[in-house]
Amino acid sequence: MKKRTLFRPVNQHELKLIEATDFQKFPPRLPEQPIFYPVLNEAYATQITKEWNVPKYGEGYVLKFDISEAYFQQFEVKNVGADMHDEIWVSSEDLDEFNAQIIGKIEVIGKYFQ
């Protein structure tokens, strides 16, 4: 099966919720967060972590995970800025299905602190 690797910047609270699932799924979105947006490259996830999570929370993490390429193809890639700012938008209602598509475990690949 062909896989697509995605990345996700998170704060320590979200990381603890993911850890509680044995690194197998992302937690439900909050009511004010209708979209879950994994990003397509590590550099973009690192930029978000360093520029948003670290200043706001004092620490931030970059996660890496795989989904099947066939499942990934149903999403439109959104570019939200510079060339590297590519992400997909998963509605909060579809997050359970998205989590079911994760292959293997979610990995912490970067840790950043103030």
PyMOL commands that place a pseudoatom at each C-alpha (Angstrom):
pseudoatom trace, name=CA, resn=MET, resi=1, chain=A, elem=C, hetatm=0, pos=[0.000, 0.000, 0.000]
pseudoatom trace, name=CA, resn=LYS, resi=2, chain=A, elem=C, hetatm=0, pos=[1.329, 3.408, -0.951]
pseudoatom trace, name=CA, resn=LYS, resi=3, chain=A, elem=C, hetatm=0, pos=[1.504, 5.815, 2.000]
pseudoatom trace, name=CA, resn=ARG, resi=4, chain=A, elem=C, hetatm=0, pos=[1.488, 9.579, 2.383]
pseudoatom trace, name=CA, resn=THR, resi=5, chain=A, elem=C, hetatm=0, pos=[3.439, 11.090, 5.270]
pseudoatom trace, name=CA, resn=LEU, resi=6, chain=A, elem=C, hetatm=0, pos=[1.868, 14.088, 6.977]
pseudoatom trace, name=CA, resn=PHE, resi=7, chain=A, elem=C, hetatm=0, pos=[2.970, 16.338, 9.819]
pseudoatom trace, name=CA, resn=ARG, resi=8, chain=A, elem=C, hetatm=0, pos=[1.205, 18.103, 12.654]
pseudoatom trace, name=CA, resn=PRO, resi=9, chain=A, elem=C, hetatm=0, pos=[2.405, 20.868, 14.986]
pseudoatom trace, name=CA, resn=VAL, resi=10, chain=A, elem=C, hetatm=0, pos=[0.993, 20.493, 18.524]
pseudoatom trace, name=CA, resn=ASN, resi=11, chain=A, elem=C, hetatm=0, pos=[1.320, 21.951, 21.996]
pseudoatom trace, name=CA, resn=GLN, resi=12, chain=A, elem=C, hetatm=0, pos=[2.002, 19.918, 25.143]
pseudoatom trace, name=CA, resn=HIS, resi=13, chain=A, elem=C, hetatm=0, pos=[-1.697, 19.523, 26.003]
pseudoatom trace, name=CA, resn=GLU, resi=14, chain=A, elem=C, hetatm=0, pos=[-2.551, 18.032, 22.615]
pseudoatom trace, name=CA, resn=LEU, resi=15, chain=A, elem=C, hetatm=0, pos=[0.548, 15.821, 22.793]
pseudoatom trace, name=CA, resn=LYS, resi=16, chain=A, elem=C, hetatm=0, pos=[-0.629, 14.383, 26.135]
pseudoatom trace, name=CA, resn=LEU, resi=17, chain=A, elem=C, hetatm=0, pos=[-4.044, 13.580, 24.618]
pseudoatom trace, name=CA, resn=ILE, resi=18, chain=A, elem=C, hetatm=0, pos=[-2.340, 11.806, 21.701]
pseudoatom trace, name=CA, resn=GLU, resi=19, chain=A, elem=C, hetatm=0, pos=[-0.041, 9.961, 24.089]
pseudoatom trace, name=CA, resn=ALA, resi=20, chain=A, elem=C, hetatm=0, pos=[-3.131, 8.738, 25.985]
pseudoatom trace, name=CA, resn=THR, resi=21, chain=A, elem=C, hetatm=0, pos=[-4.218, 6.934, 22.784]
pseudoatom trace, name=CA, resn=ASP, resi=22, chain=A, elem=C, hetatm=0, pos=[-0.822, 5.197, 22.578]
pseudoatom trace, name=CA, resn=PHE, resi=23, chain=A, elem=C, hetatm=0, pos=[0.038, 7.565, 19.702]
pseudoatom trace, name=CA, resn=GLN, resi=24, chain=A, elem=C, hetatm=0, pos=[-2.693, 6.127, 17.499]
pseudoatom trace, name=CA, resn=LYS, resi=25, chain=A, elem=C, hetatm=0, pos=[-5.077, 9.057, 17.008]
pseudoatom trace, name=CA, resn=PHE, resi=26, chain=A, elem=C, hetatm=0, pos=[-5.647, 12.769, 17.284]
pseudoatom trace, name=CA, resn=PRO, resi=27, chain=A, elem=C, hetatm=0, pos=[-8.077, 14.125, 19.890]
pseudoatom trace, name=CA, resn=PRO, resi=28, chain=A, elem=C, hetatm=0, pos=[-11.458, 15.616, 18.974]
pseudoatom trace, name=CA, resn=ARG, resi=29, chain=A, elem=C, hetatm=0, pos=[-11.445, 19.255, 17.960]
pseudoatom trace, name=CA, resn=LEU, resi=30, chain=A, elem=C, hetatm=0, pos=[-12.713, 21.918, 20.322]
pseudoatom trace, name=CA, resn=PRO, resi=31, chain=A, elem=C, hetatm=0, pos=[-15.998, 23.644, 19.397]
pseudoatom trace, name=CA, resn=GLU, resi=32, chain=A, elem=C, hetatm=0, pos=[-14.100, 26.692, 18.113]
pseudoatom trace, name=CA, resn=GLN, resi=33, chain=A, elem=C, hetatm=0, pos=[-11.890, 24.441, 15.928]
pseudoatom trace, name=CA, resn=PRO, resi=34, chain=A, elem=C, hetatm=0, pos=[-14.039, 23.122, 13.053]
pseudoatom trace, name=CA, resn=ILE, resi=35, chain=A, elem=C, hetatm=0, pos=[-11.027, 22.034, 10.974]
pseudoatom trace, name=CA, resn=PHE, resi=36, chain=A, elem=C, hetatm=0, pos=[-8.144, 19.657, 11.661]
pseudoatom trace, name=CA, resn=TYR, resi=37, chain=A, elem=C, hetatm=0, pos=[-5.270, 20.579, 9.375]
pseudoatom trace, name=CA, resn=PRO, resi=38, chain=A, elem=C, hetatm=0, pos=[-2.299, 18.275, 8.982]
pseudoatom trace, name=CA, resn=VAL, resi=39, chain=A, elem=C, hetatm=0, pos=[0.466, 19.775, 6.872]
pseudoatom trace, name=CA, resn=LEU, resi=40, chain=A, elem=C, hetatm=0, pos=[2.403, 18.229, 4.011]
pseudoatom trace, name=CA, resn=ASN, resi=41, chain=A, elem=C, hetatm=0, pos=[5.970, 18.926, 5.057]
pseudoatom trace, name=CA, resn=GLU, resi=42, chain=A, elem=C, hetatm=0, pos=[8.129, 18.974, 8.149]
pseudoatom trace, name=CA, resn=ALA, resi=43, chain=A, elem=C, hetatm=0, pos=[9.475, 22.485, 7.514]
pseudoatom trace, name=CA, resn=TYR, resi=44, chain=A, elem=C, hetatm=0, pos=[5.986, 23.989, 7.644]
pseudoatom trace, name=CA, resn=ALA, resi=45, chain=A, elem=C, hetatm=0, pos=[5.087, 22.065, 10.815]
pseudoatom trace, name=CA, resn=THR, resi=46, chain=A, elem=C, hetatm=0, pos=[8.336, 23.222, 12.407]
pseudoatom trace, name=CA, resn=GLN, resi=47, chain=A, elem=C, hetatm=0, pos=[7.647, 26.831, 11.431]
pseudoatom trace, name=CA, resn=ILE, resi=48, chain=A, elem=C, hetatm=0, pos=[4.183, 26.730, 13.039]
pseudoatom trace, name=CA, resn=THR, resi=49, chain=A, elem=C, hetatm=0, pos=[5.606, 25.111, 16.165]
pseudoatom trace, name=CA, resn=LYS, resi=50, chain=A, elem=C, hetatm=0, pos=[8.393, 27.663, 16.575]
pseudoatom trace, name=CA, resn=GLU, resi=51, chain=A, elem=C, hetatm=0, pos=[6.324, 30.740, 15.650]
pseudoatom trace, name=CA, resn=TRP, resi=52, chain=A, elem=C, hetatm=0, pos=[3.013, 29.886, 17.344]
pseudoatom trace, name=CA, resn=ASN, resi=53, chain=A, elem=C, hetatm=0, pos=[3.200, 27.038, 19.863]
pseudoatom trace, name=CA, resn=VAL, resi=54, chain=A, elem=C, hetatm=0, pos=[6.493, 27.901, 21.551]
pseudoatom trace, name=CA, resn=PRO, resi=55, chain=A, elem=C, hetatm=0, pos=[5.674, 31.604, 22.117]
pseudoatom trace, name=CA, resn=LYS, resi=56, chain=A, elem=C, hetatm=0, pos=[2.124, 30.825, 23.282]
pseudoatom trace, name=CA, resn=TYR, resi=57, chain=A, elem=C, hetatm=0, pos=[2.726, 27.665, 25.356]
pseudoatom trace, name=CA, resn=GLY, resi=58, chain=A, elem=C, hetatm=0, pos=[6.469, 27.678, 26.048]
pseudoatom trace, name=CA, resn=GLU, resi=59, chain=A, elem=C, hetatm=0, pos=[6.976, 24.466, 24.111]
pseudoatom trace, name=CA, resn=GLY, resi=60, chain=A, elem=C, hetatm=0, pos=[5.851, 22.787, 20.918]
pseudoatom trace, name=CA, resn=TYR, resi=61, chain=A, elem=C, hetatm=0, pos=[6.187, 19.500, 19.089]
pseudoatom trace, name=CA, resn=VAL, resi=62, chain=A, elem=C, hetatm=0, pos=[6.252, 18.302, 15.503]
pseudoatom trace, name=CA, resn=LEU, resi=63, chain=A, elem=C, hetatm=0, pos=[4.536, 15.009, 14.808]
pseudoatom trace, name=CA, resn=LYS, resi=64, chain=A, elem=C, hetatm=0, pos=[4.799, 12.714, 11.788]
pseudoatom trace, name=CA, resn=PHE, resi=65, chain=A, elem=C, hetatm=0, pos=[2.335, 10.047, 10.696]
pseudoatom trace, name=CA, resn=ASP, resi=66, chain=A, elem=C, hetatm=0, pos=[1.205, 8.112, 7.625]
pseudoatom trace, name=CA, resn=ILE, resi=67, chain=A, elem=C, hetatm=0, pos=[-2.135, 7.596, 5.919]
pseudoatom trace, name=CA, resn=SER, resi=68, chain=A, elem=C, hetatm=0, pos=[-2.834, 5.693, 2.719]
pseudoatom trace, name=CA, resn=GLU, resi=69, chain=A, elem=C, hetatm=0, pos=[-2.260, 7.605, -0.496]
pseudoatom trace, name=CA, resn=ALA, resi=70, chain=A, elem=C, hetatm=0, pos=[-5.693, 6.484, -1.727]
pseudoatom trace, name=CA, resn=TYR, resi=71, chain=A, elem=C, hetatm=0, pos=[-7.399, 8.055, 1.302]
pseudoatom trace, name=CA, resn=PHE, resi=72, chain=A, elem=C, hetatm=0, pos=[-5.244, 11.194, 1.037]
pseudoatom trace, name=CA, resn=GLN, resi=73, chain=A, elem=C, hetatm=0, pos=[-6.391, 11.715, -2.561]
pseudoatom trace, name=CA, resn=GLN, resi=74, chain=A, elem=C, hetatm=0, pos=[-9.912, 12.633, -1.435]
pseudoatom trace, name=CA, resn=PHE, resi=75, chain=A, elem=C, hetatm=0, pos=[-8.618, 15.886, 0.060]
pseudoatom trace, name=CA, resn=GLU, resi=76, chain=A, elem=C, hetatm=0, pos=[-7.817, 19.077, -1.786]
pseudoatom trace, name=CA, resn=VAL, resi=77, chain=A, elem=C, hetatm=0, pos=[-4.371, 20.397, -0.928]
pseudoatom trace, name=CA, resn=LYS, resi=78, chain=A, elem=C, hetatm=0, pos=[-4.702, 23.986, 0.281]
pseudoatom trace, name=CA, resn=ASN, resi=79, chain=A, elem=C, hetatm=0, pos=[-1.827, 26.428, -0.002]
pseudoatom trace, name=CA, resn=VAL, resi=80, chain=A, elem=C, hetatm=0, pos=[-2.185, 29.075, 2.700]
pseudoatom trace, name=CA, resn=GLY, resi=81, chain=A, elem=C, hetatm=0, pos=[0.889, 31.225, 2.118]
pseudoatom trace, name=CA, resn=ALA, resi=82, chain=A, elem=C, hetatm=0, pos=[4.383, 30.526, 0.816]
pseudoatom trace, name=CA, resn=ASP, resi=83, chain=A, elem=C, hetatm=0, pos=[5.194, 27.577, -1.448]
pseudoatom trace, name=CA, resn=MET, resi=84, chain=A, elem=C, hetatm=0, pos=[5.796, 25.260, 1.515]
pseudoatom trace, name=CA, resn=HIS, resi=85, chain=A, elem=C, hetatm=0, pos=[2.507, 26.151, 3.267]
pseudoatom trace, name=CA, resn=ASP, resi=86, chain=A, elem=C, hetatm=0, pos=[0.489, 23.186, 2.007]
pseudoatom trace, name=CA, resn=GLU, resi=87, chain=A, elem=C, hetatm=0, pos=[-2.078, 21.455, 4.191]
pseudoatom trace, name=CA, resn=ILE, resi=88, chain=A, elem=C, hetatm=0, pos=[-5.292, 19.499, 3.979]
pseudoatom trace, name=CA, resn=TRP, resi=89, chain=A, elem=C, hetatm=0, pos=[-8.466, 20.373, 5.835]
pseudoatom trace, name=CA, resn=VAL, resi=90, chain=A, elem=C, hetatm=0, pos=[-10.375, 17.640, 7.625]
pseudoatom trace, name=CA, resn=SER, resi=91, chain=A, elem=C, hetatm=0, pos=[-13.691, 18.693, 9.120]
pseudoatom trace, name=CA, resn=SER, resi=92, chain=A, elem=C, hetatm=0, pos=[-14.016, 17.966, 12.824]
pseudoatom trace, name=CA, resn=GLU, resi=93, chain=A, elem=C, hetatm=0, pos=[-16.938, 15.639, 12.021]
pseudoatom trace, name=CA, resn=ASP, resi=94, chain=A, elem=C, hetatm=0, pos=[-14.613, 13.516, 9.872]
pseudoatom trace, name=CA, resn=LEU, resi=95, chain=A, elem=C, hetatm=0, pos=[-11.741, 13.260, 12.353]
pseudoatom trace, name=CA, resn=ASP, resi=96, chain=A, elem=C, hetatm=0, pos=[-12.749, 9.790, 13.615]
pseudoatom trace, name=CA, resn=GLU, resi=97, chain=A, elem=C, hetatm=0, pos=[-12.590, 8.444, 10.052]
pseudoatom trace, name=CA, resn=PHE, resi=98, chain=A, elem=C, hetatm=0, pos=[-9.279, 10.241, 9.499]
pseudoatom trace, name=CA, resn=ASN, resi=99, chain=A, elem=C, hetatm=0, pos=[-7.867, 8.676, 12.684]
pseudoatom trace, name=CA, resn=ALA, resi=100, chain=A, elem=C, hetatm=0, pos=[-8.989, 5.236, 11.478]
pseudoatom trace, name=CA, resn=GLN, resi=101, chain=A, elem=C, hetatm=0, pos=[-6.858, 5.772, 8.363]
pseudoatom trace, name=CA, resn=ILE, resi=102, chain=A, elem=C, hetatm=0, pos=[-3.590, 6.363, 10.263]
pseudoatom trace, name=CA, resn=ILE, resi=103, chain=A, elem=C, hetatm=0, pos=[-1.069, 3.647, 9.471]
pseudoatom trace, name=CA, resn=GLY, resi=104, chain=A, elem=C, hetatm=0, pos=[1.153, 2.743, 12.413]
pseudoatom trace, name=CA, resn=LYS, resi=105, chain=A, elem=C, hetatm=0, pos=[1.783, 5.233, 15.185]
pseudoatom trace, name=CA, resn=ILE, resi=106, chain=A, elem=C, hetatm=0, pos=[2.070, 8.988, 15.365]
pseudoatom trace, name=CA, resn=GLU, resi=107, chain=A, elem=C, hetatm=0, pos=[5.725, 9.903, 15.970]
pseudoatom trace, name=CA, resn=VAL, resi=108, chain=A, elem=C, hetatm=0, pos=[7.245, 12.893, 17.768]
pseudoatom trace, name=CA, resn=ILE, resi=109, chain=A, elem=C, hetatm=0, pos=[10.061, 14.084, 15.494]
pseudoatom trace, name=CA, resn=GLY, resi=110, chain=A, elem=C, hetatm=0, pos=[10.737, 17.556, 16.908]
pseudoatom trace, name=CA, resn=LYS, resi=111, chain=A, elem=C, hetatm=0, pos=[10.667, 19.218, 20.329]
pseudoatom trace, name=CA, resn=TYR, resi=112, chain=A, elem=C, hetatm=0, pos=[11.061, 22.965, 20.786]
pseudoatom trace, name=CA, resn=PHE, resi=113, chain=A, elem=C, hetatm=0, pos=[11.171, 25.068, 23.972]
pseudoatom trace, name=CA, resn=GLN, resi=114, chain=A, elem=C, hetatm=0, pos=[11.463, 28.727, 24.889]
for i in range(1, 114): cmd.bond("trace and resi %d" % i, "trace and resi %d" % (i + 1))
show_as sticks, trace
zoom trace
